[in-house]
Amino acid sequence: MGFSTSTPTTSLPNMWASAFPPRRPSALLRYVVPAVFLLACLYYLSGTSRDLTVAVPKRSHPIDILVDAAETKFQKLLAKESHSLEEAAAAYRKRRGRHPPPGFKEWYQFAVAHEAVMVEDFWDQIYHDLEPFWALPGPLIRREAQAFEMTINIRGGKASAGSDWFWTQIWLKLIRTIEHLLPDMDIALNAMDEPRLVVPRETIDEYMATARETRVLKDPSSVVSEFEKLPPKDKVVSPETVRKLEWEDTRPFWKIVRRGCANDSLARQAGIMTDFDHPPTMDLDFAAPHMYHGYVANYTLSTDFCHQPDLQGLNGIFVYPLSVKSTDVLIPLFGGSKLAVNNEILLPAPMYWNEEERFTGGPDHGVPWRQKKDGVVWRGVATGGRNTETNWRAFQRHRFVAMNNGTKLARAEQWAEAPNNFVMPGGEYALRAQEKGALGDWVSTWANVSFTDLFCYPKPEDGRPCNYTGPYFAATPGLKMRDQFAYKYLPDIDGNSFSGRYLGFLRSTSLPIKATLWREWHDSRLVPWKHFVPMDNRYADWYAIMQYFLGYGDEVPGHDAVAERIATAGKEWAERALRPDDMQIYVHRLLLEYARVSDPRRESMGWVEDLL
């Protein structure tokens, strides 16, 4: 399965040969393995093979099947909800292999008082982030956190920070709402948009193996239930007691991040692209492991680039990030988002807690569905990193905006102008408009997509327009979030890192369509196709998703009711599980676990009152 392109493949032989192994995958790898994986994926989503048999009616659209499977998965998650402290502690021990941390009772009482949905799975990200640290000595974790350049410090139930950086101050505001419930600790913060930790996968595997050995349910009579008090925050840490960090600024960033993938992964095996001054090359075979008949079935896997080496030329973060300062050493660094291979500890992003209107839309979350415009809106700056005259064709936002330009599409259909930074769809999705030679005309009827700033690098002098993307894109005035909510469909496209608008989109009465490579704190509690529509990072499925929802005249039926149902479910769930209260509850539990893994007595520490 692949895309045809208006640029002959023979024009890019050197780039393709250097970026990807010349040998094509075997028939077993290309067809049998993906087919088996997809069946397994649907089995997972549906719960049992019997459910799968019932859930796949004849002639169903793949999206119908994915939506039904998502509903089943979500209901099974809710069925795990704990309704007492004892049930919550038992669920913790079963899933984590340890006793809950000291302070668990107070955390549970705080969560219940704030009407949290108590499903143990919803805190999985905490344990994904912290587990490797069980392989490092607790005192070392403490020293390296305290010695970091930017920290929040908690002593005696009071939080403070020595930095006025706006992200630090927002996180401090959040932590101060629960400071009285937290033990002493130092929290090191990443102030950059981009993540900074990329520990080699081989090292992480070793750490995880060591961590597994610490998963022991100690005899309750020997468990320590109190945290240590720490010395004053201004105590100087001796340089020789912490590891020396070497900060890398290598570009393309792909050279750094791929070390976080397994040694036998395609990302590690494929060559490294260095030339981006040409239309992009993509291979949908690489997407097959996370797709079902052309649509994202395993959203988590779709955000992992390790099996998708072509993404190194399709996303600005891999090409020329805004800033790069990376280390291969695991240090206790907190941040708001990360790629699948990064090792930061995730907090809710500052803009989520700060509730800025430009990200949330304010209290007005949109008109009722039937009063909305039956189309798509997107506005944004041409970010994703530093786009230059020779690399902008590799940037994701540029590609998405170009794909929604009906005039450009029409000229490409007529062979009047080859696409500069995207490829025309092949026949995999049976797009009726394309079959009639009217893809551009059709897209023009529903797409309102444009840049508000071309954000060129270096920035032109004297306010002049960008001379290299100016001929292809026209900057238009921005639209406030609340005005965007007048449209039914809201695509969410990565910028320099994660999109700060996602929570606002989920809370709105519109339908978010999400393509991303970034992980966030709330991922464990959102179900794709139930609360939002996932999209592949190549955007190859974009037109087909819109054809499913909008239809095409009288020839292809739309599914407006399905779109409304997902939009409504996402809004209701965001207002139940992604509230500021839920951020407090998440951070409260995260910091209890972090304080324990930093304590020299950690393997004997826990909460066991229910067992005594």
N, C-alpha and C positions, 0 to 999 in steps of 0.2 A: 504494500500500500504506500503511495507517495503522491507528491504533487507534481503536476506539469509546471513548467516555468517558461515565461516568454523570453528568458535569456538562455541561449543554448548551453547545455551542460559542457560542451567542449570548450567554452570560453573560460572555464574555471578549473582546468585539470590540475594545475600545480597546487592551488589552495586545497582542493578536495583531497588530493593524494597525500598532502602533508598533514591534513587534519584528521583523516580517518583511515583505518587500515584498508588497503585495496581489495582484500578478499571480502566478498559479500557474505552475510550470514548464511549458514546452511538452511535447507528447507525445514529441518527439524527446529532450528532456532527461530526462523521467521514465521512459521505457521503453527506447528504442533505445540511448541512450548507456550506461545501466547494464548493459544486456544485453551490449553489445560489451565493456565493461570487465570484466565477470565472465568472459567467455570468455577475454579476455587474461590475467586473473588466474589462471585455471585452467591456461592454457597455461604461464604462468610457474612455477606450482607443480609442474606435471607435467614440465616440461622441454622437450617437443616436442609438436607437434600429434599425432603418432602415439601418444605416451603418453596424451594426453588421450582419443583415440578408444578406446583399450583400457581406460582407467581409469574409464569411465562406463558401467557395465552398466545395462541397462534396469531401471527401478523401484527403483534404489538410493536409499536415504535420502541427502539432501545431506551429512549428517555422515559417512556411509560414504565418499563421494567425497573429502571434505576430509581425512579420516584417511589414505586411500590416497595422496593427493597429497602430504601432509606427509611420509610415509615416503619417497617418491621424492625429495623435496627434501632430506631429511636425508642420505640415502645419497649424493646427488650432492655435498653439502657435505663429507662424510667422504672422498670420493674425491679431494678437493683437498689432502689432508694432505701436508705436506712431510716428508721423512725424512732430510734432511741440511741443513747450514748453507747450502750452495750453492743447494739447492732453495728454501729459505726466503727467501734473498736475491733469487732470481729472481722468486718469487711476489710479494715486496714491490715490486720495481721495476715489475712488470707492473700491479699494482693501484694503486700510489700515484704512479707517474710520477716518482719521485725515487730516489736511493740511500738505503738504510737509514741511520739516524742513527749517529754515533759510539757505540761501546759495544754495537753490535748483536750482535757475536760473543759477548760476555760474557752478554748477555741471552739469546741462543739456548742457550748452554750451561747457564744457570740454568734455563731453561724445560725443557730435555730432562732435566736432573737431577731435576726435579720432575714428570716424566712428563706434560707438557702435551700436549694435542692441538693439533698445529701446522697449523691451517687459517687462512690469512691473513684470511679474511672475519671471523673471530671478534674481530678488533681494529678493525672498521670504526668503532665509536663514537668511538674516539680521534681519527680523522681527520675525522669529522663535527664534532667539538668544536673541534679545533685549526685546521682549514683557514682560517677567516676571519682568524686572527691573522697569517697570512702577508702580509696587506695592511697591517699596522701595523709600524712600525719596531721591530726587536728591542730596542734600548735603552729605548724607551718602555714596552714590555711589562715589562721588568725593573724600571724605576723605579716603575711603578704597582703592581706586585705587592709590592715592598718597602714602599711607602708605605701599604698597606692596613691596616685596623684589626686584623686577626687573620691571623697568618701562621705557617707552619712554615718554618724556615730551614735550609739544608744548606750547610755549609762544610767542606771537607777531609774529606768522607766521614762527617760527623757531623751528625745532625739534632737540632734543638731547637725549642722554641716558647715565646713569651712569655706565652701565655694558658693559664689553667687550665680553660677551658671544656671540658666533658666530651667533646664531639665532637672538638675539637682534639686532646685527649689520646689519644683512640682512634686517630685518623688518624696521630698521631705514633708510636704503638706499631707500627702497620702499616709506616710508612715506615722506622722504625729497623731492621726486619728486613732491609732491602735498602739501607740508607744507604751501605754501603761500595762499592756498585756505581753510585752516582749522582754526577753532577757538582754543582757549586755552583749553588744556585737559591733563590729565595724563592717560596713557594706561598701565595697569598691564599685564605682560606677563608670560605665562607658559613655562618654559624652558625645561620641561620634554617631552619625547616621549609620555608618557601616559597622559590622561586627569586627572583632579584633583577634579572637582566639580560633586558631585552626590547628589543633593537635593532630598529628598523624594518626590515621585509623589504627595502625598496628599498636601504637601506644595506648589508645583508648580501649582497644580490645583487651590489652593486658590489665588496665585499670579495672575494667568491668569484671574480669575474671577474679581479681583480688576482692572487689566489692562483694561479689556473690558469696564469698567465703564468710563475710561478716553478717550475713542474713541468718541470724539465730534468735530464737525466742528464748531468752534467758529465763531462768527460774524467777518467778515474781518476787520471791523473798530477797533476791540479790540485786534487784534493779534499783538504780539511782534515779530519783525523781526530781532533782533540783539542778538548775544550771549554775555554773561558776560565775562569780563576780569578776569583772575584768579591771585591770588597773586604769588610771585616768587615760583619756583618749590622746592627750598630748605627750605621752611617753614615747620617746624616740626609739624606733626599731633599728637595730644595728644592721648595716648592709650585709655583713657576712652571714646573717641568720636567714636571709631570703635568697631565692634564686635570681641570678642575673638574667634579665630579659633582653633579647635582641629583637628589635622592632624592624620588620621588613616593609618595604614600600614598592615591591615588585609589581610591574604591570606587563602584560595583562594579568589581572587578578586571578584568572583561571589557573595560572602557574602555582599560586598559593593554595587556593581552596580545594583543588582536586586531591591534595594529600590527605584530606579528610575522608576520602572514599576508600573502599576496599582495594587492595592491590590488584585484584583481578577484575575490577570494575571497568566498564568501557571508558569512563572518564580518565582513569589512570593509564589505560592502554592506548587510547587514541592520541594522535599528534596534537600539537598546540597551534591554534590559529594565531597568526600575527598580522595578516592582511585582511582588512575589513572594508576596503574601498571598492566594493562591488555589491550587487544584489545578494541577499542572504541565501544560504543553502540550508535546507532542512530536510530531515529524513523521518517520515512518520513511523518507520519501523522501530525507531528508538522509543516512541510513545506507546507502542503496543502493550508493554507490561502493565500499564495503568489504565488502559482504555477498554471499553466494551462497545464493539461495533462503532467505533469512531468517537465515543463520548467518554469523559473521565469517570471511571468506576472506582478507582482507588486514589482519592484526592491526596492523601498523605504521600503516597509514592510519586504522584505527579509533581510534588514540590521538591522532590529529591533529584538533583541533576546527575547523580553518579551513573545512572544508566542512560543518560541523554547527552552525549558529548557534543551534539550539534548546537546545544543551547549556549555554548561558549561564544558563538557568533550571533546570538539572538537576544542578548540581554546586557544592558550597559554595565551592570555590576561586574561582569566577567571581563569586560573590555577596558574600561577606563573609569573606575570609581571616582567619586568626588574626592575621597581621601582614602589612603591606605596606611595602616599602621598595625601590622599583624605580628603575632608571636606563635610559636609552636609549643609553648609551655602552658600547662593547665593551671591557671590562677583563678581565684574566686571573684570573677568579674560579672556584674549584673548589667543587663541591657534590656531594651524594649522589643527587639526582634533579632532574628538570626536566620542564616541559611541552615539547611539540614545538617551540614558538616561542622557548623560552629559550636563552640563549647561555652558560650555565655549562659548565665542563669537568668531566665526571663522574668521581668516585672511587667505589669500592665504599662503600655506606652504612655508617656507624659500627657500627650494630647487627649487621650481617652479620659484620664482622671481630671484634666483641667476643663473639660467640657467647653472648648472654644467653639463659637458658633460657626467659624469657617470650616470646621471639621464635623460638627454634629448637625448643623442646620438650625440649632436652637430648639425651643419647645414645639415648634410647628413641624411635625413629621410628615406632612403631606395630605393632600385631599384624598377622599375615598377612591378606590381603584377605578371605578367606572367613570370618574371625572378626569382621569389622567389622559395625557396624550399617548396614543398607541405607538410609541417609538422609543428611541434610545437617545440619551444625552451623556456627553462626557466633556469636561473641560479640565485642563491642567497645563502645567509648565512642561517644557520639553526636557525633563530631568531623566534620571537613570544613571547619572554620572556626568562626565565631561564629554559632550558630543562635539566632535571636531569635523573639519572638512573631509577627513579621510576615514572616519569611523561611524558617522551618524546612521548609516544604513543598518548597523548592527543593534540599534537601540529599540527597545520594545515599544515605547510610547510612540515613536516615529512610525513604526510599522503599523500599530493599531490605528492611528489617525489616518494614515494613507489608505488602509484597507476600507475605511468608511467614507472615502471620497468618491462619490458616485461618478463624477466626471473622469477621474483617473481610471476607475474601473471600466467605464464605457470605452475609453480610448484604448485600454489594454485589450478588451474584447474585440475591438475593431482592428487590432494590430497596428494602430496608429502611433502608439507610444508604449514602450516596454516599461513595466513597473520598476521603479528605482530601488525600493527597499522592501518589497513583498513579492510573493509568488501567487499566481492565479490558482484557484482550487482545481483539483482534478475531478474525476467523476465519482469519487467514493461516496459523496453525500447526496447525489442525485438532486442537485439544486435546480428547481424548475425554472427559476429566472435565468440561470446560466444556460440551461438547455435551449432556451428561447433567445439567447443572445441579449438578455435584458438585465443582467446582474447589476450593472451600474445604475440603471433607471430604478430598479427595485430598491436598492440600498438608499438611493436619494430620497425615497418616500418616507423613510423612518429614521435615518441616522442624522443626528445633530452633534457632530464630534469635531473638535478643533483644539488647537493650542491657544493659550493666552499669552505665552512668551516663548520664543524660540530658543532662548537660553544658550546661545552659542558660546564656544570657547576657542580662542580668547574672545572676550566681549568686544564687539565693535566700538570704536571710539566715536565720540560726539553724538551718541544716540542713533547712529546709522543702523539700518536693518541688517540682519544677518545675510551675508553675501553668498553663503553656500547652501543653506536650507530655505532661504527666502524664495527662491524660484519654485519650490515644491510645496510650501506651507504658508498659509496666511494666518497670522495671529488675530484672534477675535476677542472681544470683551469677555470677561469672566461672567459666570453665573453663580449667584449665591446658592448654597446648598438647598435652602428651602425652595428656590425656584427650580432646581433640578428635580426635586421631588414631585413636580408636576408631570413628569414622564414615568412610564411604567417600568422601564428597564434601565438599570444603572450599572454599566460595566466598571470594574475596579481594576486598574492597571498599575503595576509596581512603578514606583519612582526611584529615588536614590536607594531606598530600602522598602519597607512595608508601606502600605497606603494608610494614612491616618484617617481616611474617610470611611473605612470599612464599618466601624461600629455605627456611625451615623446612617450609613446605607441600610444596615440590618434593622435599625430602629425605625426606619422610614416605612411608609406604606407602599414603597416600590420594591422591585425585585433586583437584588444584587447578583451580578454575574462576575465571578471571581477567578482571576488567573494570577498566580503568585508563586514565587520561590521561597517566600519568607514564612517562618514559624513565629507564632505569637502565643501568649499565655492562655488564650481561650480556646485553642484548637481542639482540645479534648472534649469540649462540650458542645461543639457544633457538628451537625450531620449534613454533609453535602446532599443535594437533591431534596432535602427536607427543609433546611433553613436558608439555603442559597443555591445558586447554580454554579457548579465548577466548570472551568474552561482550561483547556490545555495551554501551556505557555507559548506554543507556536501560533495560537489563535486559528489553527486550521479548521476547528469546529465552530467558529464564530457564526458564519453565515447559516450553517445548518441548525444551530441552536435557535437563531432568530426565525428561520423558516418553520421550525417546530412550533414556536410560540405565536408567531404572527400569521403563519400560513402564506399562501400565494394565490390571491384572487379566489376563484371558485375551483381551482385545480388542486390545491393542497390545503386541507383544513388546518386551521390554527388551534392552539390549545390555551386560550386566554384564561380559562378557569383553572388550569394547572398552574399557570404563572401566578395568578392571584392567590391560590392556595399556598404556594411556597412563600410568597411575599408576606402573607398574613402570618404563617407559622414562624418565619424568621423574626418578624417584629414582636410577636407574642413571646417567643423564647428569649430574645434579647432583653426584653423588659422583665423577664423572670430570672435569667441566669447570667446576664452580662451587665448588671447594674453597678453603680459605684459601690454598693454594699458587697457585691460579689468580688470586686477588686480588693476590697479590704479583707474579706475572708480568705481570698487566695494568698495575699501577701502575708497575712497573719500566719497561716499554716506554713508557707514557704520559709519564713524567717525562723519559725520554731525548728524546722528541719535543718536549716542552715546553721543555726546556733548549735544544734546537737552534733552535726558532722564536723564542726570546728572544735569540739570539746575533746580533750585528751581521754575522757572517760566514756566516750560515745557508745562503745559496744556494750556497756552496762547500763546505759541510760534509757528511760522510757516511762510511759504512763501505764500502770497496771492495777489501778484501784479496783477495776471490775473483776480482777482475778484473785484478789486477796479476801 
